[in-house]
Amino acid sequence: MEYFILLSPLLGACIAGFFGNKIGDKFSELITSLFVTIAALCSLIIFYKVILDGYENNIILFKWIYSGSLNVNWSIKIDALSSVMLVVITFISSLVHIYSIGYMSHDPNKPRFMCYLSLFTFSMLALVTSDNFLQLFFGWEGVGLCSYLLIGFWFKKETANNAAIKAFLVNRVGDFGLALGIFLIFYFFGTVNFEAVFQQINQIDTVNVDFLGLNINAIDLICILLFIGAMGKSAQIFLHTWLPDAMEGPTPVSALIHAATMVTAGVFLVVRCSPIYEYSELALSIITIIGMTTAIFAASVALVQDDIKKIIAYSTCSQLGYMFFAAGVGAYNVAMFHLFTHAFFKALLFLGSGSIIHSFKDEQNINNMGGVWKNLPITYALMIIGTLALTGFPLLSGFYSKDAIIEFAYLRGNAVGYYAAGIGIFTALLTSIYSWRLIFKTFHGSYLNKVLKKEEMHESPMIMLVPLIILAIGAVGAGYFFKDLFIGYDSSYNFWRDSIMFLEPLSKEHPPIWFIYLTPVLVMLSIPFSYLIFIKNKDFLKNLISINQPLYVFLKKKWYFDELYDLIFVRSFKFLGKFFWKKIDGSVIDRFGPDGISNFIKYLSNKAVKFQNGFLYQYAFVMLIGFSILLTILIVK
């Protein structure tokens, strides 16, 4: 069964990729969707066995690399952690595949698109089922490659090409850190297999190394380098700039990247390496700080965005920040719980936004929408459910996981934990405001679209709505039904077992009652507040913006990260490139190398050509002179 999970998406990708033009669009869509759905069903069975019987397995598919002391197999590792990821990846991917049949119905390159989706799914599955860092890195790079292909799928658009290149390059920065971390692991432990490394980790907890002039603990350095890799994939602050631009890809791609695959890889890496991170207080503090900073940054920027997909993209960035600061305070199971619930409501929101864009004939600016909730009643209801779950409205899935993160941060009992909890509460408030801003400006108020008549608005076809309905069920019930399994008092022993390591058991205390109720109350109060300022009293919002114009511009410019990176990296490297092109390559290498040699040959040939004037008597005279010289030499010798 494990074989079907891993190989079914790969087989579907190969059929659609190599034979798509021959078998046609419909068959390509059917094959890829069917194979990913089979993988999803098998994943659910595996997940059930893990829950019921504590099923674990490590299947070696083949011996991969055997060179000296480096012995690496290609394996399928099944434990509680990988089983959760398998369900999330395959379930969301299967719904995205089905949704894409309707969304991409007018695209002329459907087989290629379905091939990329399935290959993306396979790469992520290879990553989460690895039992060693090298296979993980292979899946890691496969995910990066597929993201480049999918983001730039509409490659005739310059913006799509730029976004794909940006995503690829920014992730290379993080990947370099991950690669260095893996090199260090092999250097210290002589192996890259998870189990062997985790068993030896306490043997080097006092070893220091010199790195860039700093004397640093080896475990701290390994953890920080691995986290740099996670920052790139999961779009944490400083390496986040690619994520909003990735919205240039088709909406199903956005849903798959943001809900189930690429961005969750970083969280998975940190949780998988919990046996290492538990020995590095420094790295955990860094993760907490980066996570909570990302959460507040992304939420603040989302407040002023007008592109419906970019608003949801920044919400993904913010929720990933929640997951990381949960892991940073040692609550790895809570981070995975939020990853699990987040997959449902975030995929729902992205696919729901795709339905809206489809109805508005590719319009994405929420300022050009409004007043269509009666025209799109199903999409409206489903987007409401997704928004309630995202904001942490009581009894929906996001409520259980997000509140658990804030509570565990508070129970950490140190300054970083209290600070993270405070940021988490404030970010939850901002999340609710920008989420309801999206809903109210999209569906309520006046109809503002000047291109499309309101009467022409209609619901998306059922093949697009059915995946949304299924995701809505998960967004409502996933938190309630799985909270005890993921974060119950005995979950570390009954479910997670050895897949997650806790040096110190998580606190079983409860925060004060006022603290528990604070976030839900703020979330509920934000709904009428948002309706008031975005629909009923727009003048208040205009006045607020005018009074705080510098802040508004600062948020609109996304904290000036793009401008800063353009100044520091893009322009400087362009200058260096131009300098080496003009001064080094042109003036030195070409001048004295190929250009110099060719000019010298040309000069000699121009001189030699003067001897060729076409008069035979001169040629005969030269030949006679030459023969005489040769004869003289022979006689003398």
C-alpha positions as CSV (number, residue, x, y, z in Angstrom):
1,M,0.0,0.0,0.0
2,E,2.9,2.3,0.8
3,Y,4.1,1.8,-2.8
4,F,0.8,3.1,-4.2
5,I,1.1,6.3,-2.1
6,L,4.5,7.2,-3.4
7,L,4.4,5.9,-7.0
8,S,0.8,6.6,-8.1
9,P,1.3,10.4,-8.5
10,L,4.7,9.7,-10.3
11,L,3.0,7.3,-12.7
12,G,0.2,9.8,-13.4
13,A,2.8,12.5,-14.0
14,C,4.7,10.4,-16.5
15,I,1.6,9.4,-18.4
16,A,0.3,12.9,-18.7
17,G,3.7,14.3,-19.4
18,F,4.9,11.9,-22.1
19,F,1.7,10.8,-23.6
20,G,-0.7,13.8,-22.9
21,N,-0.8,14.9,-26.5
22,K,-1.7,11.4,-27.7
23,I,-4.3,10.4,-25.0
24,G,-5.9,13.9,-24.9
25,D,-6.9,16.4,-22.3
26,K,-9.8,14.5,-20.7
27,F,-7.8,11.2,-20.3
28,S,-4.8,13.1,-18.9
29,E,-7.0,14.8,-16.3
30,L,-8.8,11.6,-15.4
31,I,-5.5,9.5,-15.0
32,T,-3.7,12.1,-12.9
33,S,-6.7,12.7,-10.7
34,L,-7.5,9.0,-10.3
35,F,-3.9,8.1,-9.3
36,V,-3.6,10.9,-6.7
37,T,-7.0,9.9,-5.3
38,I,-5.8,6.3,-5.0
39,A,-2.8,7.7,-3.1
40,A,-5.2,9.7,-0.8
41,L,-7.3,6.6,0.0
42,C,-4.2,4.6,0.8
43,S,-2.9,7.4,3.0
44,L,-6.2,7.5,4.9
45,I,-5.9,3.7,5.5
46,I,-2.3,4.1,6.8
47,F,-3.4,7.0,9.0
48,Y,-6.2,4.9,10.5
49,K,-3.7,2.0,11.2
50,V,-1.3,4.5,12.9
51,I,-4.1,5.8,15.1
52,L,-5.6,2.4,15.9
53,D,-2.5,0.1,16.2
54,G,0.5,2.5,16.3
55,Y,1.6,1.2,12.9
56,E,5.1,2.0,11.9
57,N,7.2,0.8,9.0
58,N,10.3,1.6,7.0
59,I,10.3,0.0,3.6
60,I,13.6,0.1,1.6
61,L,12.7,0.5,-2.1
62,F,16.3,0.2,-3.3
63,K,19.9,0.9,-2.3
64,W,20.6,4.4,-3.5
65,I,24.1,5.6,-2.7
66,Y,26.8,3.3,-1.3
67,S,30.2,5.2,-1.4
68,G,32.7,4.8,1.3
69,S,31.0,5.5,4.7
70,L,28.0,7.1,3.0
71,N,25.3,4.5,2.8
72,V,21.8,5.8,1.7
73,N,18.7,3.9,0.8
74,W,15.6,5.2,-0.9
75,S,12.9,4.4,1.7
76,I,9.3,4.9,2.7
77,K,9.2,5.7,6.4
78,I,5.8,5.5,8.0
79,D,5.2,6.8,11.5
80,A,2.7,9.2,13.1
81,L,4.4,12.3,11.7
82,S,4.7,11.1,8.1
83,S,1.2,9.6,8.2
84,V,-0.2,13.1,9.1
85,M,1.7,14.7,6.2
86,L,0.6,11.9,3.8
87,V,-3.0,12.6,4.5
88,V,-2.6,16.3,4.2
89,I,-0.6,16.2,0.9
90,T,-2.6,13.5,-0.9
91,F,-6.1,14.6,0.2
92,I,-5.6,18.3,-0.7
93,S,-3.8,17.4,-3.9
94,S,-6.6,15.1,-5.0
95,L,-9.2,17.8,-4.5
96,V,-6.9,20.3,-6.3
97,H,-6.6,17.9,-9.2
98,I,-10.4,17.6,-9.5
99,Y,-10.9,21.3,-9.1
100,S,-8.4,22.0,-11.9
101,I,-10.5,20.0,-14.4
102,G,-13.0,22.8,-14.2
103,Y,-10.7,25.8,-13.5
104,M,-8.3,25.0,-16.4
105,S,-11.0,23.9,-18.8
106,H,-10.1,26.6,-21.3
107,D,-6.3,26.3,-21.1
108,P,-4.7,24.6,-24.1
109,N,-1.9,22.9,-22.0
110,K,-4.0,20.9,-19.6
111,P,-1.9,17.7,-19.8
112,R,1.3,19.6,-19.0
113,F,-0.4,21.3,-16.0
114,M,-1.7,18.1,-14.6
115,C,1.7,16.5,-15.1
116,Y,3.3,19.3,-13.0
117,L,0.7,19.0,-10.3
118,S,1.3,15.2,-9.9
119,L,5.0,15.6,-10.0
120,F,4.8,18.3,-7.3
121,T,2.8,15.8,-5.2
122,F,5.3,13.0,-5.7
123,S,8.2,15.3,-4.7
124,M,6.5,16.3,-1.5
125,L,5.7,12.6,-0.7
126,A,9.3,11.7,-1.3
127,L,10.3,14.4,1.1
128,V,8.0,13.4,4.0
129,T,8.5,9.6,3.6
130,S,12.3,9.9,3.7
131,D,14.3,8.2,6.5
132,N,17.5,10.2,5.8
133,F,18.5,13.8,5.1
134,L,19.7,13.1,1.5
135,Q,16.4,11.7,0.3
136,L,14.7,14.6,2.1
137,F,17.0,17.0,0.2
138,F,16.1,15.3,-3.1
139,G,12.4,15.8,-2.4
140,W,13.1,19.3,-1.1
141,E,14.7,20.3,-4.4
142,G,12.1,18.5,-6.4
143,V,9.4,20.6,-4.7
144,G,11.4,23.7,-5.6
145,L,11.7,22.7,-9.2
146,C,8.0,21.9,-9.5
147,S,7.1,25.2,-7.9
148,Y,9.2,27.0,-10.5
149,L,7.3,25.1,-13.3
150,L,3.9,25.8,-11.8
151,I,4.3,29.4,-10.8
152,G,5.7,30.1,-14.3
153,F,3.1,27.9,-16.0
154,W,1.7,30.9,-18.0
155,F,5.3,31.6,-19.1
156,K,4.2,34.1,-21.8
157,K,3.3,36.5,-19.0
158,E,6.4,38.4,-18.0
159,T,5.1,38.7,-14.4
160,A,4.7,34.9,-14.1
161,N,8.3,34.4,-15.4
162,N,9.7,36.9,-12.9
163,A,7.7,35.4,-10.0
164,A,8.9,31.9,-10.9
165,I,12.6,33.0,-11.1
166,K,12.2,34.9,-7.8
167,A,10.7,31.9,-6.0
168,F,13.5,29.7,-7.4
169,L,16.3,32.1,-6.4
170,V,15.1,33.0,-2.9
171,N,14.6,29.3,-2.1
172,R,18.2,28.6,-3.3
173,V,19.4,30.8,-0.4
174,G,17.5,28.7,2.1
175,D,18.5,25.5,0.3
176,F,22.2,26.5,0.7
177,G,21.7,26.7,4.5
178,L,20.0,23.3,4.5
179,A,22.8,21.7,2.4
180,L,25.4,23.1,4.8
181,G,23.5,21.7,7.7
182,I,23.4,18.2,6.1
183,F,27.2,18.4,5.4
184,L,27.8,19.2,9.1
185,I,25.6,16.3,10.2
186,F,27.5,13.9,8.0
187,Y,30.8,15.4,9.2
188,F,30.0,14.9,12.9
189,F,28.0,11.7,12.8
190,G,29.3,9.9,9.7
191,T,25.7,9.2,8.5
192,V,22.7,11.0,7.2
193,N,20.1,8.5,8.4
194,F,17.6,10.1,10.9
195,E,17.6,7.3,13.4
196,A,21.4,7.0,13.6
197,V,21.8,10.8,13.9
198,F,19.2,11.2,16.6
199,Q,20.7,8.4,18.7
200,Q,24.1,10.1,18.7
201,I,23.0,13.7,19.2
202,N,23.7,13.8,23.0
203,Q,27.3,12.8,22.3
204,I,28.2,16.2,20.7
205,D,26.1,18.6,22.8
206,T,29.3,20.0,24.2
207,V,31.3,20.2,21.0
208,N,32.1,23.6,19.6
209,V,33.2,24.6,16.0
210,D,34.6,27.7,14.4
211,F,32.2,29.1,11.8
212,L,32.8,32.5,10.1
213,G,35.1,33.5,12.9
214,L,32.6,32.5,15.6
215,N,33.0,29.7,18.2
216,I,29.6,28.2,18.3
217,N,28.1,24.9,19.6
218,A,27.9,22.3,16.9
219,I,24.2,21.4,17.6
220,D,23.3,25.1,17.6
221,L,25.0,25.6,14.3
222,I,23.4,22.5,12.7
223,C,19.9,23.6,14.0
224,I,20.3,27.2,12.7
225,L,21.5,26.0,9.2
226,L,18.6,23.6,9.0
227,F,16.2,26.3,10.0
228,I,17.5,28.6,7.3
229,G,16.4,26.0,4.8
230,A,13.0,25.9,6.5
231,M,12.8,29.7,6.4
232,G,13.1,29.6,2.6
233,K,10.5,26.9,1.9
234,S,8.1,28.2,4.5
235,A,8.5,31.9,3.6
236,Q,9.5,33.2,6.9
237,I,10.6,36.9,7.2
238,F,13.8,37.8,5.3
239,L,13.1,34.9,2.9
240,H,9.4,35.5,2.4
241,T,9.4,37.8,-0.6
242,W,8.7,35.0,-3.2
243,L,5.4,33.9,-1.7
244,P,3.0,36.8,-2.6
245,D,4.5,36.9,-6.1
246,A,3.8,33.2,-6.5
247,M,0.2,34.2,-6.9
248,E,1.0,34.7,-10.6
249,G,0.5,31.0,-11.1
250,P,-3.0,29.4,-11.6
251,T,-5.1,29.4,-8.5
252,P,-5.0,25.6,-8.0
253,V,-1.2,26.0,-7.8
254,S,-1.6,28.6,-5.1
255,A,-3.9,26.3,-3.1
256,L,-1.5,23.3,-3.4
257,I,1.6,25.3,-2.5
258,H,0.0,27.2,0.4
259,A,-2.1,24.5,1.9
260,A,-0.4,21.1,1.5
261,T,3.0,21.0,-0.1
262,M,5.8,23.5,-0.4
263,V,5.3,25.9,2.5
264,T,4.6,23.1,5.0
265,A,8.0,21.4,4.2
266,G,9.8,23.8,6.5
267,V,7.5,23.1,9.5
268,F,7.9,19.4,8.8
269,L,11.7,19.6,8.8
270,V,11.8,21.3,12.2
271,V,9.4,18.9,13.7
272,R,11.1,15.9,12.2
273,C,14.4,17.1,13.6
274,S,12.9,17.8,17.1
275,P,15.4,15.3,18.7
276,I,18.1,17.7,17.5
277,Y,16.3,21.0,18.3
278,E,15.5,19.9,21.8
279,Y,19.2,20.2,22.6
280,S,19.5,23.7,21.2
281,E,17.8,26.4,23.3
282,L,19.4,29.1,21.1
283,A,17.9,27.7,17.9
284,L,14.4,27.3,19.5
285,S,14.5,31.0,20.6
286,I,15.5,32.1,17.1
287,I,12.6,30.0,15.7
288,T,10.2,31.6,18.1
289,I,11.3,35.1,17.3
290,I,11.3,34.6,13.6
291,G,7.9,32.9,13.7
292,M,6.2,35.6,15.7
293,T,7.8,38.4,13.7
294,T,6.6,36.7,10.5
295,A,3.1,36.4,11.9
296,I,2.7,40.1,12.7
297,F,4.5,41.3,9.6
298,A,2.4,39.3,7.2
299,A,-0.9,40.1,9.0
300,S,-0.1,43.9,8.9
301,V,0.7,43.8,5.2
302,A,-2.4,41.8,4.4
303,L,-4.5,44.7,5.9
304,V,-3.8,46.9,2.9
305,Q,-3.6,44.5,0.0
306,D,-6.2,44.6,-2.8
307,D,-5.5,41.4,-4.7
308,I,-7.7,38.7,-3.3
309,K,-5.0,36.0,-3.8
310,K,-2.3,38.1,-2.2
311,I,-4.4,38.7,0.9
312,I,-4.8,35.0,1.3
313,A,-1.1,34.4,0.5
314,Y,0.0,36.8,3.3
315,S,-2.4,35.0,5.6
316,T,-0.5,31.8,4.8
317,C,2.7,33.5,5.7
318,S,1.2,34.7,9.0
319,Q,-0.2,31.2,9.9
320,L,3.2,29.6,9.1
321,G,4.6,32.1,11.6
322,Y,2.2,30.6,14.2
323,M,3.4,27.1,13.4
324,F,7.0,28.1,13.8
325,F,6.7,29.9,17.1
326,A,4.7,26.9,18.4
327,A,7.7,24.7,17.4
328,G,10.0,27.3,19.0
329,V,8.4,27.0,22.4
330,G,8.7,23.2,22.1
331,A,5.0,22.4,21.2
332,Y,5.9,20.5,18.1
333,N,2.6,18.6,18.2
334,V,0.6,21.8,18.4
335,A,2.5,23.1,15.3
336,M,1.5,19.9,13.4
337,F,-2.1,20.3,14.6
338,H,-2.3,23.8,13.2
339,L,-0.6,22.6,10.0
340,F,-3.3,19.9,9.7
341,T,-6.3,22.2,10.3
342,H,-4.7,25.0,8.3
343,A,-4.6,22.8,5.2
344,F,-8.4,22.5,5.1
345,F,-9.4,26.1,5.5
346,K,-6.5,27.6,3.5
347,A,-7.2,25.3,0.5
348,L,-10.9,26.2,0.9
349,L,-10.1,29.9,0.8
350,F,-7.7,29.7,-2.2
351,L,-10.1,27.5,-4.2
352,G,-13.0,29.7,-3.2
353,S,-11.1,32.7,-4.4
354,G,-10.5,30.9,-7.7
355,S,-14.2,30.4,-8.0
356,I,-14.7,34.2,-7.4
357,I,-12.0,35.0,-10.0
358,H,-13.6,32.5,-12.4
359,S,-17.0,34.2,-12.0
360,F,-15.5,37.7,-12.4
361,K,-13.7,36.7,-15.6
362,D,-10.2,36.8,-14.1
363,E,-10.7,39.9,-12.0
364,Q,-8.6,39.7,-8.8
365,N,-8.9,43.2,-7.3
366,I,-11.4,43.3,-4.5
367,N,-12.1,47.0,-5.2
368,N,-13.6,45.9,-8.5
369,M,-16.1,43.5,-6.9
370,G,-18.8,43.8,-4.3
371,G,-22.5,43.1,-3.9
372,V,-22.6,39.6,-5.4
373,W,-23.4,37.4,-2.4
374,K,-26.9,36.7,-3.8
375,N,-25.4,35.8,-7.2
376,L,-22.8,33.4,-5.7
377,P,-24.6,32.0,-2.7
378,I,-22.7,28.7,-2.5
379,T,-19.2,30.3,-2.9
380,Y,-20.2,33.0,-0.4
381,A,-21.2,30.5,2.2
382,L,-18.1,28.4,1.7
383,M,-15.8,31.5,1.9
384,I,-17.6,32.5,5.1
385,I,-16.8,29.0,6.6
386,G,-13.1,29.3,5.5
387,T,-12.8,32.8,7.0
388,L,-14.4,31.8,10.3
389,A,-11.9,28.8,10.5
390,L,-9.0,31.0,9.6
391,T,-9.8,33.7,12.2
392,G,-10.2,31.2,15.0
393,F,-13.9,31.6,15.5
394,P,-15.1,29.4,18.3
395,L,-15.8,25.7,17.6
396,L,-14.3,25.8,14.1
397,S,-11.0,24.1,13.3
398,G,-8.7,27.1,13.4
399,F,-10.1,27.9,16.9
400,Y,-8.7,24.8,18.5
401,S,-5.2,24.9,16.9
402,K,-4.5,28.6,17.0
403,D,-5.7,29.1,20.6
404,A,-3.6,26.1,21.6
405,I,-0.5,27.7,20.1
406,I,-1.1,31.0,22.0
407,E,-1.8,29.1,25.2
408,F,1.3,26.9,25.0
409,A,3.4,30.0,24.3
410,Y,2.0,31.6,27.4
411,L,2.7,28.4,29.5
412,R,6.3,28.5,28.4
413,G,6.7,30.9,31.3
414,N,9.7,32.9,29.9
415,A,10.0,36.3,28.3
416,V,10.1,34.9,24.8
417,G,7.0,32.8,25.4
418,Y,5.0,35.7,26.9
419,Y,6.0,38.0,24.0
420,A,5.0,35.3,21.5
421,A,1.6,34.9,23.1
422,G,1.0,38.7,23.0
423,I,2.0,38.9,19.4
424,G,-0.2,35.8,18.7
425,I,-3.2,37.5,20.2
426,F,-2.7,40.8,18.3
427,T,-2.0,38.9,15.1
428,A,-5.3,37.0,15.5
429,L,-7.1,40.3,15.8
430,L,-5.4,41.6,12.6
431,T,-6.1,38.3,10.8
432,S,-9.8,38.6,11.6
433,I,-9.9,42.2,10.4
434,Y,-8.2,41.7,7.0
435,S,-10.2,38.4,6.4
436,W,-13.5,40.1,6.9
437,R,-12.3,43.0,4.8
438,L,-11.9,40.5,2.0
439,I,-15.4,39.0,2.5
440,F,-17.2,42.4,2.9
441,K,-15.5,44.1,0.0
442,T,-15.9,41.0,-2.3
443,F,-19.6,40.1,-1.6
444,H,-21.2,43.1,0.1
445,G,-21.7,46.8,-0.6
446,S,-22.1,48.2,-4.1
447,Y,-21.3,46.3,-7.3
448,L,-18.2,48.0,-8.6
449,N,-17.1,46.0,-11.6
450,K,-17.4,48.2,-14.7
451,V,-16.5,45.4,-17.2
452,L,-18.9,42.6,-16.3
453,K,-22.6,43.1,-15.8
454,K,-23.9,41.9,-12.4
455,E,-26.6,39.8,-14.1
456,E,-23.8,37.8,-15.9
457,M,-22.4,36.6,-12.6
458,H,-22.9,32.9,-12.0
459,E,-21.7,30.1,-9.8
460,S,-18.8,27.9,-10.9
461,P,-19.5,24.4,-12.2
462,M,-20.1,21.6,-9.7
463,I,-16.7,20.0,-10.4
464,M,-15.2,23.1,-8.8
465,L,-17.7,23.4,-6.0
466,V,-17.6,19.8,-4.8
467,P,-14.0,20.0,-3.6
468,L,-14.9,23.2,-1.8
469,I,-17.7,21.6,0.0
470,I,-15.5,18.7,1.1
471,L,-12.9,21.1,2.3
472,A,-15.5,23.1,4.2
473,I,-16.4,20.0,6.2
474,G,-12.8,19.6,7.2
475,A,-12.6,23.3,8.1
476,V,-15.6,22.9,10.4
477,G,-14.8,19.6,12.1
478,A,-11.1,18.8,11.8
479,G,-10.2,20.7,14.9
480,Y,-12.8,19.3,17.2
481,F,-12.4,15.6,16.1
482,F,-8.6,15.5,16.1
483,K,-7.7,17.8,19.0
484,D,-7.4,15.0,21.5
485,L,-5.4,12.9,19.1
486,F,-2.9,15.6,18.2
487,I,-2.6,17.7,21.4
488,G,-4.3,15.7,24.2
489,Y,-2.5,15.1,27.5
490,D,-1.2,11.7,26.4
491,S,-0.9,12.4,22.7
492,S,2.9,12.3,22.9
493,Y,2.7,8.7,24.0
494,N,-0.5,7.4,22.4
495,F,-0.1,8.9,19.0
496,W,3.2,10.7,18.2
497,R,5.5,8.2,20.1
498,D,9.0,8.4,18.8
499,S,8.2,10.6,15.8
500,I,8.4,13.7,17.9
501,M,10.8,14.1,20.9
502,F,10.1,16.1,24.0
503,L,13.0,16.3,26.5
504,E,10.6,17.9,28.9
505,P,6.9,17.1,28.9
506,L,4.6,19.9,27.8
507,S,2.9,21.7,30.6
508,K,-0.6,20.4,31.6
509,E,-1.6,23.6,33.3
510,H,-4.2,26.0,32.1
511,P,-3.7,29.7,31.5
512,P,-6.0,32.1,33.4
513,I,-9.6,32.1,32.3
514,W,-9.4,35.7,31.0
515,F,-6.5,34.7,28.8
516,I,-8.4,31.8,27.3
517,Y,-11.4,33.9,26.4
518,L,-9.4,37.0,25.3
519,T,-8.6,35.9,21.7
520,P,-12.1,34.5,20.8
521,V,-13.8,37.6,22.2
522,L,-11.5,39.9,20.1
523,V,-12.1,37.7,17.0
524,M,-15.9,38.0,17.4
525,L,-15.8,41.7,18.1
526,S,-13.8,42.3,15.0
527,I,-16.7,41.2,12.7
528,P,-19.1,44.1,13.4
529,F,-16.1,46.4,13.6
530,S,-14.9,45.4,10.1
531,Y,-18.4,45.7,8.6
532,L,-18.6,49.2,10.1
533,I,-15.4,50.6,8.7
534,F,-15.3,48.7,5.3
535,I,-19.0,48.9,4.4
536,K,-21.1,51.3,6.6
537,N,-18.7,54.1,7.4
538,K,-16.0,54.2,4.8
539,D,-15.2,57.9,5.6
540,F,-13.8,56.7,9.0
541,L,-11.4,54.4,7.2
542,K,-10.4,57.2,4.7
543,N,-9.7,59.6,7.6
544,L,-7.8,56.9,9.5
545,I,-5.6,56.4,6.4
546,S,-5.0,60.1,5.9
547,I,-4.0,60.6,9.5
548,N,-1.6,57.6,9.4
549,Q,-0.4,58.1,5.8
550,P,3.3,57.1,6.6
551,L,2.2,53.9,8.2
552,Y,-0.2,53.1,5.4
553,V,2.6,53.6,2.8
554,F,4.9,51.5,4.9
555,L,2.4,48.6,5.0
556,K,1.5,49.1,1.3
557,K,5.2,48.8,0.4
558,K,5.4,45.6,2.5
559,W,7.9,47.0,5.0
560,Y,10.1,48.0,2.0
561,F,11.7,44.5,1.9
562,D,11.5,44.4,-2.0
563,E,13.0,47.8,-2.3
564,L,15.7,47.0,0.2
565,Y,16.6,43.7,-1.5
566,D,16.6,45.5,-4.9
567,L,19.1,48.0,-3.6
568,I,21.4,45.7,-1.7
569,F,21.4,42.6,-4.0
570,V,19.8,43.2,-7.4
571,R,21.4,46.6,-8.2
572,S,24.8,45.7,-6.7
573,F,25.0,42.4,-8.6
574,K,23.8,44.1,-11.8
575,F,26.6,46.7,-11.3
576,L,29.2,43.9,-10.7
577,G,27.9,42.0,-13.7
578,K,28.1,45.1,-16.0
579,F,31.6,45.9,-14.6
580,F,32.9,42.4,-15.3
581,W,31.2,42.3,-18.7
582,K,32.6,45.7,-19.9
583,K,35.9,46.0,-18.1
584,I,37.1,42.4,-17.5
585,D,35.5,40.3,-20.2
586,G,35.4,43.0,-22.9
587,S,38.5,45.1,-22.2
588,V,40.8,42.4,-21.0
589,I,39.8,38.8,-21.8
590,D,38.3,39.5,-25.2
591,R,40.9,42.1,-26.1
592,F,43.9,39.9,-25.4
593,G,42.2,36.6,-25.9
594,P,39.9,35.6,-28.8
595,D,39.5,39.1,-30.2
596,G,43.2,39.8,-29.9
597,I,44.2,36.5,-31.6
598,S,41.7,37.0,-34.4
599,N,42.8,40.6,-35.0
600,F,46.4,39.4,-35.2
601,I,45.5,36.7,-37.6
602,K,43.5,39.1,-39.6
603,Y,46.5,41.5,-39.7
604,L,48.8,38.8,-40.9
605,S,46.4,37.7,-43.6
606,N,46.0,41.3,-44.8
607,K,49.8,41.5,-45.2
608,A,50.0,38.1,-46.9
609,V,47.2,38.8,-49.3
610,K,49.4,41.5,-50.9
611,F,51.7,38.9,-52.2
612,Q,48.8,37.4,-54.2
613,N,48.4,39.8,-57.2
614,G,47.4,37.3,-59.9
615,F,50.6,37.6,-62.1
616,L,52.0,34.2,-62.9
617,Y,55.5,35.4,-63.7
618,Q,55.8,36.7,-60.1
619,Y,54.6,33.4,-58.6
620,A,57.2,31.6,-60.8
621,F,59.9,34.0,-59.7
622,V,59.1,33.4,-56.0
623,M,59.0,29.6,-56.5
624,L,62.4,29.8,-58.3
625,I,63.9,31.8,-55.4
626,G,62.5,29.4,-52.9
627,F,63.8,26.4,-54.9
628,S,67.3,28.0,-55.1
629,I,67.4,28.6,-51.3
630,L,66.3,25.0,-50.7
631,L,68.9,23.6,-53.1
632,T,71.6,25.8,-51.5
633,I,70.8,24.4,-48.1
634,L,71.0,20.9,-49.3
635,I,74.4,21.4,-51.0
636,V,75.8,23.1,-47.9
637,K,74.7,20.2,-45.7
